[in-house]
Amino acid sequence: MTDDDPLRVGFVCVQNAGRSQMATAFAERERERRGWGDRLEIHTGGTDPADKVHPVVVDAMAEDGIDLADRTPQEITDSELTACDVVATMGCSTLEFEAESVDVRNWDLEDPHGENMERVREIRATVEERVPALFDDLESQIPGE
């Protein structure tokens, strides 16, 4: 990474339909709050993506003012992952990823799929706490900071 390159963060799980979508949305909001703009790239994907974001996750995030209704789970490639500086896995990943240049963090979160709204809210709250904490850890690595 050069001084002009953005810091790249990835949020990954198997289906890219719940936790990683929540983390991505909170990361986008946190990037905006901190004024990091194009100095931080956010990537998300799954190793076996679902057809759509879990409806209970869409509803839970809407309660927090975040609209995920138009998002579609995506596959993430090894090349996208190796381009990241930090990858947060959600705890379910089948990811067998070994790149010494990437800081991989396993958040070990419960899958919201099939859970009731109260449990999904708890998972959402945990994700919402972890994203700013991750950004605090990364602050010194943001270009131009």
C-alpha positions in Angstrom: 0.0 0.0 0.0 1.3 3.5 -0.9 0.3 6.7 0.8 -2.2 7.3 -2.1 -3.8 3.8 -1.9 -7.0 3.5 0.1 -7.2 1.2 3.0 -9.3 -1.9 2.0 -11.6 -3.6 4.4 -13.7 -6.7 3.6 -16.7 -8.2 5.4 -17.2 -11.9 4.5 -19.5 -14.8 5.4 -20.9 -17.7 3.5 -24.2 -16.3 2.2 -23.5 -12.5 2.3 -27.1 -12.2 3.3 -27.0 -11.2 6.9 -24.1 -10.3 9.1 -21.7 -9.2 6.4 -24.5 -7.1 4.9 -25.1 -5.5 8.3 -21.4 -4.9 8.8 -21.0 -3.4 5.4 -23.9 -1.0 5.9 -22.6 0.1 9.3 -19.1 0.5 7.8 -20.4 2.7 5.0 -22.2 4.8 7.7 -19.1 5.0 9.9 -16.8 5.9 6.9 -19.1 8.8 6.2 -19.2 9.9 9.9 -15.4 9.9 10.0 -15.1 11.7 6.7 -12.8 9.0 5.3 -14.5 9.0 1.8 -12.4 7.3 -0.8 -9.6 6.7 1.6 -11.4 3.5 2.8 -12.8 0.9 0.4 -15.3 -1.5 1.7 -15.8 -4.9 0.1 -18.3 -7.6 1.0 -19.2 -11.0 -0.3 -19.8 -14.6 0.4 -18.2 -17.9 -0.4 -21.7 -19.3 -1.4 -24.0 -16.2 -1.8 -27.7 -16.4 -1.2 -30.2 -15.1 -3.7 -31.3 -12.2 -1.5 -30.5 -10.5 1.8 -32.5 -12.3 4.6 -35.8 -10.4 5.0 -35.5 -10.3 8.8 -32.1 -8.6 8.4 -33.7 -6.1 6.0 -36.4 -5.4 8.5 -34.0 -5.1 11.5 -31.7 -2.7 9.6 -34.7 -0.6 8.5 -35.4 -0.1 12.2 -32.0 1.6 12.4 -32.6 3.7 9.3 -30.6 1.6 6.9 -32.2 0.3 3.8 -30.8 -3.0 2.6 -33.8 -3.9 0.4 -32.0 -3.2 -2.9 -28.8 -5.1 -2.0 -28.0 -8.4 -3.5 -25.5 -10.9 -2.0 -22.3 -11.2 -4.0 -19.5 -13.8 -4.3 -16.2 -12.6 -3.1 -13.1 -13.8 -5.0 -9.6 -14.7 -3.6 -8.2 -11.8 -5.6 -10.6 -9.3 -3.9 -9.7 -10.7 -0.5 -6.0 -10.6 -1.1 -6.4 -7.0 -2.1 -7.8 -6.2 1.3 -5.8 -4.9 4.2 -8.3 -6.3 6.8 -10.9 -9.0 6.4 -13.6 -9.5 9.0 -15.2 -12.9 8.8 -18.6 -13.3 10.5 -17.9 -16.7 12.0 -19.4 -19.0 9.5 -17.0 -18.6 6.7 -15.8 -21.6 4.7 -12.9 -19.3 3.8 -9.6 -21.0 3.7 -7.6 -17.8 3.2 -4.0 -17.5 3.9 -2.4 -14.2 2.9 0.2 -12.9 5.2 -0.4 -9.3 4.1 -4.1 -9.5 5.2 -5.2 -9.0 8.8 -8.1 -11.6 9.1 -10.4 -11.1 12.1 -13.1 -13.7 13.0 -16.0 -11.9 14.6 -17.7 -15.3 15.4 -21.3 -14.0 15.2 -24.4 -16.1 15.2 -26.2 -16.4 11.9 -29.4 -14.3 11.9 -31.1 -16.5 9.2 -34.1 -18.2 10.7 -33.8 -16.3 14.0 -36.6 -14.2 15.5 -36.5 -10.4 15.3 -35.4 -10.0 18.9 -32.3 -12.2 18.3 -31.6 -10.4 15.0 -31.6 -7.1 16.9 -29.1 -8.5 19.3 -26.8 -9.6 16.5 -27.3 -6.2 14.8 -26.3 -4.4 18.0 -23.1 -6.5 18.2 -22.2 -5.7 14.6 -23.0 -2.1 15.2 -20.5 -2.0 18.1 -17.7 -3.9 16.3 -17.6 -1.7 13.2 -16.6 1.5 15.0 -14.1 -0.5 17.2 -12.5 -1.9 14.0 -12.4 1.6 12.6 -10.7 2.9 15.8 -8.1 0.2 15.3 -7.6 1.2 11.7 -7.5 5.0 12.1 -3.7 5.3 12.1 -3.6 3.4 8.8 -6.0 5.6 6.9 -4.2 7.6 4.2 -3.9 11.2 5.0 -4.8 10.8 8.7 
